Amino acid sequence: MIEIKNVSKFYGTKKALDNVSFEVNKGEIFAFIGHNGAGKTTLIKSICGILDFEEGEILIDGKSIQEDPLECKRKMAYIPDDPELYEDMKAIKYINFICDMYDTPSEVREPNIRRYAEMFNMESELSNTIRSFSHGMKQKIALIAALSHEPKILIMDEPFVGLDPKAIFDMKEVMRGIVKNGGTIFFSTHILDMAEKLCDRVAIVKKGQIVKVGDMKKIRGDKSLEKVFLELEGK
């Protein structure tokens, strides 16, 4: 579903990503972990076509994000760690705007909007302006907008930041449902115990290089993911 092949990204003379390669398969939840500045957000934005990269290629369902960006983007939704929404819009107008961009028919979007707004306890807020929302509420609106058009691939950067415990629980259930129906989820997180319990596979990045990638159980062995991560970090 997502193929990352020998990708390198430079910021000036600094190599933010160094020959990164791995695959994220259909029907799996894949965690991407690393310390601050390790290259997680850079790779995520490269996958989504937000950032260009100098070497390698990224394929979405067999198509290049550099050569065919629109076709790739039609298949995915991206949730950043700090959602930058159109704050002067009402929440429902923003959600419909996102669905319009994906040509989502009303018979798909309307029940999904109702479902996810109720799930995240945002039904009474949809008519309000986004500017009035807290960070957590903005995160929920970004999630509702992304989920309502039923993306095949969901890419998230620290998706649980700012969410309350019930919303975190509900989002984990949504993620399990997406992959059960053949979707793909790739996300970064610092919540290692959650990644350990939720994810099928994991990649660990350090200074722009992949130091471990594979099945979660094999990466962990008889240790916790936190222990493995700290050992790789030299702590």
Backbone as CSV, one residue per row, in Angstrom:
resi,resn,N_x,N_y,N_z,CA_x,CA_y,CA_z,C_x,C_y,C_z
1,MET,0.825,-1.211,0.000,0.000,0.000,0.000,0.861,1.263,0.000
2,ILE,1.868,1.320,0.927,2.835,2.416,0.938,4.224,1.797,0.819
3,GLU,4.949,2.170,-0.224,6.313,1.677,-0.405,7.272,2.860,-0.350
4,ILE,8.205,2.799,0.572,9.207,3.845,0.748,10.549,3.233,0.360
5,LYS,11.144,3.756,-0.710,12.326,3.127,-1.292,13.503,4.097,-1.324
6,ASN,14.473,3.861,-0.442,15.741,4.603,-0.452,15.539,6.116,-0.464
7,VAL,14.644,6.590,0.381,14.302,8.011,0.405,15.290,8.798,1.266
8,SER,15.806,9.867,0.696,16.651,10.806,1.425,16.117,12.218,1.226
9,LYS,16.162,12.982,2.300,15.673,14.361,2.273,16.694,15.264,2.939
10,PHE,17.028,16.375,2.278,18.004,17.320,2.801,17.332,18.635,3.174
11,TYR,17.813,19.227,4.267,17.526,20.619,4.591,18.870,21.337,4.530
12,GLY,19.167,21.966,3.400,20.502,22.529,3.223,21.506,21.396,3.132
13,THR,22.470,21.403,4.032,23.467,20.324,4.049,23.099,19.211,5.037
14,LYS,22.036,19.415,5.819,21.629,18.411,6.795,20.761,17.356,6.138
15,LYS,21.082,16.092,6.384,20.321,14.977,5.842,19.273,14.567,6.862
16,ALA,18.033,15.007,6.636,16.960,14.727,7.587,16.458,13.296,7.479
17,LEU,16.475,12.739,6.265,16.159,11.332,6.022,17.309,10.735,5.240
18,ASP,17.771,9.569,5.677,18.975,8.976,5.107,18.688,7.569,4.591
19,ASN,18.362,7.462,3.292,18.181,6.171,2.638,17.127,5.305,3.354
20,VAL,15.980,5.891,3.588,14.905,5.215,4.330,14.130,4.279,3.400
21,SER,13.943,3.034,3.853,13.188,2.052,3.079,12.366,1.163,4.006
22,PHE,11.088,1.027,3.728,10.221,0.022,4.328,8.863,0.095,3.647
23,GLU,8.008,-0.875,3.946,6.674,-0.921,3.364,5.623,-0.950,4.460
24,VAL,4.479,-0.357,4.165,3.309,-0.432,5.036,2.240,-1.164,4.232
25,ASN,1.807,-2.304,4.730,0.939,-3.187,3.962,-0.544,-2.875,4.158
26,LYS,-1.319,-3.317,3.203,-2.769,-3.211,3.299,-3.264,-4.002,4.511
27,GLY,-4.213,-3.413,5.237,-4.835,-4.110,6.358,-3.998,-4.170,7.610
28,GLU,-3.098,-3.185,7.805,-2.303,-3.180,9.031,-2.202,-1.779,9.625
29,ILE,-1.971,-1.760,10.933,-1.679,-0.522,11.656,-0.181,-0.501,11.900
30,PHE,0.471,0.529,11.420,1.927,0.618,11.430,2.349,1.834,12.246
31,ALA,3.177,1.621,13.249,3.665,2.718,14.095,5.042,3.176,13.639
32,PHE,5.250,4.479,13.684,6.522,5.087,13.317,6.992,5.887,14.517
33,ILE,8.069,5.447,15.150,8.488,6.066,16.404,9.951,6.526,16.336
34,GLY,10.242,7.529,17.140,11.583,8.083,17.217,11.560,9.328,18.079
35,HIS,12.735,9.782,18.475,12.815,10.970,19.327,12.463,12.216,18.516
36,ASN,12.288,13.332,19.206,12.025,14.606,18.522,13.190,14.936,17.592
37,GLY,12.871,15.291,16.361,13.913,15.636,15.406,14.515,14.454,14.673
38,ALA,13.951,13.261,14.876,14.515,12.065,14.248,14.163,11.948,12.776
39,GLY,13.112,12.663,12.338,12.718,12.608,10.936,11.310,12.098,10.704
40,LYS,10.552,11.899,11.773,9.206,11.323,11.641,8.284,12.222,10.808
41,THR,8.162,13.481,11.207,7.256,14.388,10.512,7.727,14.647,9.085
42,THR,9.031,14.707,8.882,9.564,14.898,7.534,9.139,13.757,6.617
43,LEU,9.247,12.519,7.088,8.852,11.394,6.256,7.339,11.386,6.026
44,ILE,6.575,11.656,7.067,5.120,11.671,6.932,4.695,12.718,5.893
45,LYS,5.270,13.907,5.967,4.914,14.952,4.992,5.394,14.600,3.591
46,SER,6.472,13.845,3.487,6.948,13.394,2.180,5.989,12.366,1.590
47,ILE,5.511,11.458,2.428,4.536,10.458,1.971,3.277,11.143,1.445
48,CYS,2.859,12.198,2.130,1.621,12.894,1.773,1.788,13.874,0.611
49,GLY,3.004,14.067,0.140,3.241,14.991,-0.955,3.337,16.441,-0.537
50,ILE,3.491,16.685,0.758,3.621,18.056,1.264,5.055,18.537,1.113
51,LEU,6.013,17.644,1.361,7.426,17.939,1.187,7.978,17.126,0.027
52,ASP,8.861,17.729,-0.742,9.570,16.989,-1.775,10.800,16.332,-1.143
53,PHE,11.393,15.393,-1.853,12.614,14.740,-1.362,13.544,14.543,-2.548
54,GLU,14.840,14.472,-2.236,15.856,14.516,-3.288,16.212,13.146,-3.859
55,GLU,16.076,12.093,-3.069,16.493,10.766,-3.528,15.427,9.737,-3.167
56,GLY,15.343,8.684,-3.998,14.425,7.587,-3.731,13.037,7.840,-4.295
57,GLU,12.094,6.990,-3.905,10.713,7.140,-4.348,9.745,6.636,-3.291
58,ILE,8.546,7.180,-3.325,7.462,6.759,-2.451,6.272,6.409,-3.338
59,LEU,5.782,5.189,-3.181,4.661,4.706,-3.974,3.435,4.513,-3.094
60,ILE,2.315,5.007,-3.551,1.031,4.831,-2.890,0.164,3.961,-3.805
61,ASP,-0.068,2.732,-3.374,-0.842,1.811,-4.216,-0.198,1.675,-5.595
62,GLY,1.127,1.659,-5.625,1.861,1.469,-6.865,2.116,2.727,-7.664
63,LYS,1.592,3.865,-7.233,1.782,5.122,-7.961,2.724,6.053,-7.197
64,SER,3.535,6.788,-7.935,4.535,7.669,-7.339,3.895,8.953,-6.814
65,ILE,4.226,9.305,-5.566,3.708,10.551,-4.993,4.308,11.764,-5.699
66,GLN,5.479,11.609,-6.309,6.091,12.719,-7.034,5.552,12.844,-8.458
67,GLU,5.292,11.720,-9.105,4.860,11.749,-10.496,3.343,11.835,-10.651
68,ASP,2.606,11.314,-9.680,1.145,11.301,-9.765,0.537,11.688,-8.420
69,PRO,0.842,12.914,-7.947,0.440,13.294,-6.588,-1.067,13.324,-6.360
70,LEU,-1.847,13.782,-7.333,-3.294,13.879,-7.123,-3.928,12.511,-6.966
71,GLU,-3.530,11.561,-7.796,-4.078,10.204,-7.696,-3.703,9.578,-6.349
72,CYS,-2.488,9.828,-5.894,-2.059,9.301,-4.588,-2.862,9.934,-3.455
73,LYS,-3.047,11.250,-3.527,-3.724,11.968,-2.447,-5.201,11.620,-2.353
74,ARG,-5.787,11.202,-3.476,-7.199,10.794,-3.457,-7.422,9.581,-2.550
75,LYS,-6.382,8.804,-2.334,-6.518,7.562,-1.582,-6.289,7.745,-0.081
76,MET,-5.802,8.924,0.325,-5.361,9.065,1.711,-5.973,10.270,2.413
77,ALA,-5.877,10.225,3.733,-6.177,11.382,4.573,-4.999,11.577,5.511
78,TYR,-4.696,12.833,5.791,-3.553,13.171,6.651,-4.026,14.005,7.829
79,ILE,-3.648,13.579,9.028,-3.952,14.318,10.252,-2.630,14.759,10.885
80,PRO,-2.307,16.057,10.857,-1.070,16.528,11.493,-1.209,16.585,13.014
81,ASP,-0.090,16.764,13.688,-0.129,16.824,15.154,-0.773,18.120,15.634
82,ASP,-0.689,19.165,14.828,-1.309,20.445,15.175,-2.151,20.886,13.983
83,PRO,-3.411,20.454,13.935,-4.226,20.719,12.749,-4.411,22.200,12.476
84,GLU,-4.064,22.612,11.257,-4.246,24.000,10.843,-5.522,24.061,10.002
85,LEU,-6.617,24.383,10.640,-7.917,24.408,9.991,-8.264,25.839,9.588
86,TYR,-9.296,25.989,8.784,-9.781,27.320,8.419,-10.646,27.833,9.569
87,GLU,-10.042,28.628,10.431,-10.652,28.938,11.717,-11.876,29.830,11.614
88,ASP,-12.050,30.530,10.527,-13.235,31.373,10.371,-14.440,30.587,9.846
89,MET,-14.206,29.329,9.486,-15.297,28.477,9.022,-16.037,27.862,10.208
90,LYS,-17.316,27.591,10.009,-18.015,26.736,10.954,-17.537,25.302,10.750
91,ALA,-17.582,24.527,11.818,-17.031,23.173,11.761,-17.682,22.327,10.677
92,ILE,-19.000,22.380,10.571,-19.696,21.555,9.585,-19.334,21.985,8.168
93,LYS,-19.138,23.277,7.963,-18.758,23.757,6.630,-17.365,23.259,6.274
94,TYR,-16.464,23.252,7.248,-15.112,22.751,6.996,-15.139,21.257,6.650
95,ILE,-15.894,20.483,7.411,-15.981,19.041,7.158,-16.526,18.776,5.757
96,ASN,-17.573,19.492,5.378,-18.141,19.319,4.041,-17.179,19.794,2.953
97,PHE,-16.408,20.820,3.255,-15.392,21.298,2.309,-14.379,20.192,2.009
98,ILE,-13.922,19.502,3.051,-12.974,18.393,2.864,-13.632,17.274,2.059
99,CYS,-14.864,16.928,2.400,-15.577,15.883,1.656,-15.779,16.281,0.197
100,ASP,-16.033,17.567,-0.060,-16.189,18.046,-1.431,-14.908,17.822,-2.238
101,MET,-13.759,18.046,-1.611,-12.491,17.876,-2.318,-12.284,16.427,-2.754
102,TYR,-12.858,15.501,-1.990,-12.735,14.081,-2.327,-13.954,13.569,-3.100
103,ASP,-14.838,14.485,-3.505,-16.050,14.105,-4.246,-16.852,13.039,-3.510
104,THR,-16.954,13.194,-2.198,-17.669,12.215,-1.381,-19.172,12.441,-1.506
105,PRO,-19.923,11.449,-1.984,-21.368,11.640,-2.151,-22.077,11.815,-0.818
106,SER,-23.229,12.476,-0.845,-23.960,12.775,0.388,-24.368,11.515,1.126
107,GLU,-24.677,10.442,0.390,-25.097,9.207,1.061,-23.965,8.538,1.824
108,VAL,-22.730,8.943,1.548,-21.573,8.442,2.297,-21.219,9.418,3.415
109,ARG,-21.092,10.700,3.057,-20.602,11.660,4.043,-21.582,11.912,5.189
110,GLU,-22.859,12.045,4.883,-23.819,12.456,5.918,-23.917,11.473,7.082
111,PRO,-24.071,10.172,6.830,-24.082,9.252,7.972,-22.746,9.189,8.699
112,ASN,-21.648,9.359,7.955,-20.332,9.350,8.597,-20.141,10.564,9.489
113,ILE,-20.561,11.728,9.010,-20.442,12.936,9.836,-21.247,12.770,11.121
114,ARG,-22.472,12.261,10.993,-23.290,12.042,12.195,-22.625,11.042,13.139
115,ARG,-22.134,9.972,12.562,-21.511,8.916,13.381,-20.312,9.434,14.157
116,TYR,-19.394,10.093,13.462,-18.156,10.511,14.123,-18.365,11.738,15.015
117,ALA,-19.273,12.609,14.646,-19.576,13.744,15.526,-20.155,13.251,16.842
118,GLU,-21.027,12.264,16.774,-21.582,11.687,17.999,-20.504,10.953,18.784
119,MET,-19.679,10.199,18.082,-18.620,9.435,18.740,-17.680,10.344,19.528
120,PHE,-17.317,11.483,18.931,-16.363,12.394,19.564,-17.051,13.505,20.356
121,ASN,-18.359,13.346,20.570,-19.126,14.287,21.391,-19.026,15.717,20.852
122,MET,-19.189,15.833,19.531,-19.077,17.136,18.882,-20.348,17.551,18.148
123,GLU,-21.447,16.799,18.328,-22.677,17.117,17.583,-23.129,18.554,17.813
124,SER,-23.087,19.004,19.058,-23.592,20.340,19.376,-22.619,21.448,18.974
125,GLU,-21.417,21.072,18.524,-20.394,22.063,18.191,-20.265,22.312,16.693
126,LEU,-20.933,21.518,15.875,-20.709,21.595,14.434,-21.110,22.933,13.830
127,SER,-22.052,23.610,14.450,-22.488,24.905,13.921,-21.641,26.062,14.443
128,ASN,-20.657,25.763,15.275,-19.803,26.810,15.841,-18.562,27.029,14.972
129,THR,-17.977,28.216,15.131,-16.776,28.565,14.371,-15.558,27.877,14.969
130,ILE,-14.696,27.361,14.122,-13.528,26.596,14.571,-12.629,27.424,15.474
131,ARG,-12.580,28.721,15.245,-11.718,29.581,16.062,-12.031,29.471,17.559
132,SER,-13.258,29.144,17.888,-13.662,29.081,19.290,-13.272,27.769,19.980
133,PHE,-12.697,26.836,19.223,-12.431,25.507,19.765,-11.071,25.417,20.449
134,SER,-10.988,24.500,21.416,-9.709,24.150,22.026,-8.901,23.295,21.050
135,HIS,-7.634,23.034,21.392,-6.791,22.196,20.534,-7.411,20.815,20.352
136,GLY,-7.894,20.238,21.440,-8.493,18.911,21.364,-9.733,18.880,20.485
137,MET,-10.537,19.924,20.550,-11.740,19.994,19.712,-11.370,20.151,18.234
138,LYS,-10.333,20.934,17.969,-9.864,21.063,16.585,-9.352,19.718,16.066
139,GLN,-8.680,18.985,16.941,-8.199,17.660,16.547,-9.371,16.753,16.192
140,LYS,-10.445,16.840,16.954,-11.627,16.028,16.674,-12.262,16.414,15.340
141,ILE,-12.327,17.702,15.045,-12.890,18.138,13.767,-12.030,17.639,12.607
142,ALA,-10.715,17.689,12.773,-9.821,17.164,11.731,-10.051,15.668,11.530
143,LEU,-10.263,14.946,12.613,-10.525,13.509,12.513,-11.870,13.238,11.828
144,ILE,-12.900,13.976,12.222,-14.225,13.782,11.606,-14.141,14.053,10.106
145,ALA,-13.465,15.134,9.724,-13.346,15.482,8.308,-12.601,14.399,7.536
146,ALA,-11.540,13.876,8.141,-10.748,12.847,7.469,-11.517,11.532,7.341
147,LEU,-12.173,11.134,8.403,-12.859,9.845,8.407,-14.127,9.855,7.565
148,SER,-14.745,10.998,7.403,-16.040,11.066,6.728,-15.952,10.745,5.243
149,HIS,-14.801,10.932,4.625,-14.689,10.592,3.198,-14.119,9.183,2.982
150,GLU,-13.961,8.432,4.057,-13.583,7.022,4.016,-12.303,6.771,3.215
151,PRO,-11.174,7.326,3.679,-9.907,7.119,2.967,-9.439,5.676,3.062
152,LYS,-8.748,5.223,2.033,-8.168,3.884,2.054,-6.921,3.852,2.927
153,ILE,-6.251,5.006,3.011,-5.015,5.110,3.793,-5.149,6.307,4.729
154,LEU,-4.907,6.061,6.008,-4.970,7.127,7.004,-3.564,7.331,7.573
155,ILE,-3.051,8.552,7.419,-1.704,8.890,7.869,-1.822,9.966,8.936
156,MET,-1.238,9.694,10.105,-1.421,10.599,11.237,-0.099,10.847,11.958
157,ASP,0.092,12.084,12.359,1.282,12.497,13.105,0.847,12.834,14.529
158,GLU,1.175,11.974,15.476,0.775,12.149,16.875,-0.734,12.405,16.991
159,PRO,-1.560,11.480,16.533,-3.008,11.740,16.469,-3.711,11.833,17.817
160,PHE,-3.083,11.331,18.880,-3.757,11.289,20.178,-3.460,12.504,21.052
161,VAL,-2.576,13.387,20.574,-2.237,14.585,21.346,-3.479,15.472,21.473
162,GLY,-3.826,15.819,22.694,-4.957,16.722,22.919,-6.299,16.042,23.045
163,LEU,-6.365,14.737,22.746,-7.640,14.035,22.851,-7.888,13.569,24.287
164,ASP,-9.149,13.587,24.696,-9.509,13.091,26.016,-9.521,11.564,25.999
165,PRO,-9.533,10.910,27.175,-9.437,9.446,27.228,-10.511,8.717,26.422
166,LYS,-11.752,9.197,26.447,-12.799,8.519,25.677,-12.532,8.639,24.183
167,ALA,-12.110,9.815,23.744,-11.822,10.004,22.326,-10.658,9.122,21.881
168,ILE,-9.667,8.955,22.747,-8.546,8.065,22.433,-9.044,6.633,22.282
169,PHE,-9.876,6.182,23.205,-10.435,4.832,23.127,-11.235,4.662,21.837
170,ASP,-12.095,5.631,21.544,-12.928,5.550,20.344,-12.073,5.547,19.077
171,MET,-11.029,6.362,19.054,-10.180,6.422,17.873,-9.453,5.110,17.650
172,LYS,-9.031,4.472,18.702,-8.384,3.163,18.554,-9.356,2.149,17.959
173,GLU,-10.617,2.203,18.379,-11.621,1.294,17.819,-11.864,1.595,16.344
174,VAL,-11.876,2.870,15.989,-12.034,3.260,14.588,-10.869,2.721,13.761
175,MET,-9.663,2.847,14.272,-8.479,2.375,13.563,-8.548,0.870,13.328
176,ARG,-8.957,0.142,14.334,-9.088,-1.318,14.172,-10.130,-1.649,13.106
177,GLY,-11.222,-0.876,13.088,-12.261,-1.109,12.101,-11.791,-0.827,10.683
178,ILE,-10.989,0.223,10.513,-10.481,0.576,9.183,-9.628,-0.551,8.607
179,VAL,-8.698,-1.067,9.400,-7.822,-2.121,8.870,-8.574,-3.438,8.699
180,LYS,-9.582,-3.675,9.534,-10.395,-4.881,9.371,-11.094,-4.877,8.028
181,ASN,-11.419,-3.681,7.536,-12.083,-3.539,6.245,-11.095,-3.332,5.092
182,GLY,-9.819,-3.601,5.351,-8.821,-3.552,4.283,-8.071,-2.254,4.141
183,GLY,-8.296,-1.305,5.026,-7.576,-0.042,4.979,-6.183,-0.157,5.569
184,THR,-5.458,0.938,5.519,-4.078,0.987,6.004,-3.903,2.218,6.882
185,ILE,-3.214,2.037,8.014,-2.968,3.167,8.922,-1.481,3.243,9.232
186,PHE,-0.927,4.436,9.042,0.472,4.714,9.354,0.493,5.947,10.241
187,PHE,1.075,5.823,11.436,1.070,6.980,12.330,2.297,7.011,13.226
188,SER,2.677,8.221,13.610,3.754,8.407,14.574,3.149,8.622,15.950
189,THR,3.892,8.236,16.965,3.424,8.450,18.327,4.594,8.355,19.298
190,HIS,4.450,9.076,20.420,5.375,8.929,21.538,4.786,8.045,22.632
191,ILE,3.547,7.604,22.432,2.882,6.765,23.441,3.208,5.314,23.112
192,LEU,4.342,4.823,23.620,4.871,3.549,23.161,4.048,2.361,23.624
193,ASP,3.472,2.431,24.828,2.658,1.296,25.268,1.404,1.156,24.406
194,MET,0.853,2.262,23.934,-0.300,2.207,23.038,0.096,1.597,21.699
195,ALA,1.228,2.036,21.148,1.708,1.488,19.885,1.944,-0.016,20.010
196,GLU,2.502,-0.413,21.129,2.800,-1.831,21.370,1.547,-2.690,21.319
197,LYS,0.465,-2.193,21.906,-0.777,-2.963,21.985,-1.620,-2.867,20.724
198,LEU,-1.479,-1.758,19.989,-2.390,-1.463,18.884,-1.857,-1.890,17.528
199,CYS,-0.536,-1.869,17.353,0.042,-1.949,16.012,0.505,-3.345,15.624
200,ASP,0.421,-3.607,14.329,0.905,-4.866,13.772,2.410,-4.814,13.525
201,ARG,2.876,-3.674,13.007,4.297,-3.536,12.705,4.771,-2.158,13.133
202,VAL,6.098,-1.997,13.176,6.674,-0.762,13.681,8.001,-0.486,12.981
203,ALA,8.312,0.796,12.788,9.633,1.228,12.358,10.155,2.230,13.377
204,ILE,11.417,2.096,13.725,12.063,3.022,14.667,13.120,3.804,13.901
205,VAL,13.027,5.134,13.965,13.936,5.999,13.236,14.831,6.745,14.222
206,LYS,16.100,6.881,13.856,17.061,7.606,14.686,17.972,8.407,13.768
207,LYS,17.970,9.721,13.948,18.794,10.624,13.143,18.591,10.386,11.653
208,GLY,17.313,10.202,11.270,16.979,10.074,9.867,17.184,8.700,9.264
209,GLN,17.636,7.738,10.069,17.859,6.391,9.567,16.947,5.397,10.284
210,ILE,16.488,4.380,9.559,15.689,3.323,10.158,16.622,2.338,10.840
211,VAL,16.438,2.181,12.149,17.305,1.276,12.905,16.621,-0.053,13.215
212,LYS,15.301,-0.078,13.180,14.544,-1.316,13.356,13.243,-1.195,12.570
213,VAL,12.835,-2.265,11.915,11.539,-2.283,11.252,11.076,-3.727,11.153
214,GLY,9.792,-3.951,11.399,9.273,-5.304,11.281,8.065,-5.555,12.149
215,ASP,7.726,-6.811,12.275,6.589,-7.229,13.084,6.780,-6.790,14.531
216,MET,5.727,-6.250,15.134,5.827,-5.722,16.489,6.321,-6.775,17.475
217,LYS,5.786,-7.975,17.395,6.175,-9.026,18.346,7.640,-9.404,18.194
218,LYS,8.128,-9.427,16.948,9.531,-9.784,16.725,10.464,-8.670,17.170
219,ILE,10.065,-7.425,16.933,10.886,-6.290,17.365,10.997,-6.265,18.885
220,ARG,9.885,-6.535,19.561,9.866,-6.500,21.022,10.618,-7.683,21.639
221,GLY,10.425,-8.853,21.078,10.960,-10.053,21.719,10.310,-10.250,23.071
222,ASP,11.124,-10.420,24.083,10.584,-10.580,25.444,10.638,-9.284,26.236
223,LYS,10.811,-8.143,25.531,10.909,-6.842,26.177,9.691,-5.997,25.820
224,SER,9.549,-4.873,26.477,8.539,-3.907,26.074,9.092,-3.068,24.926
225,LEU,8.208,-2.469,24.152,8.647,-1.576,23.078,9.436,-0.406,23.651
226,GLU,9.013,0.082,24.800,9.730,1.178,25.458,11.176,0.788,25.750
227,LYS,11.379,-0.430,26.246,12.726,-0.909,26.565,13.574,-1.008,25.300
228,VAL,12.998,-1.559,24.252,13.720,-1.670,22.985,14.106,-0.285,22.475
229,PHE,13.161,0.640,22.523,13.415,1.993,22.036,14.536,2.668,22.833
230,LEU,14.487,2.571,24.135,15.490,3.221,24.967,16.874,2.592,24.763
231,GLU,16.926,1.283,24.529,18.201,0.640,24.254,18.796,1.145,22.934
232,LEU,17.947,1.327,21.935,18.408,1.833,20.644,18.854,3.287,20.743
233,GLU,18.239,4.008,21.677,18.627,5.405,21.895,19.870,5.528,22.769
234,GLY,20.333,4.391,23.300,21.522,4.389,24.138,21.282,4.883,25.541
235,LYS,20.050,4.656,26.047,19.715,5.129,27.392,19.410,3.938,28.304
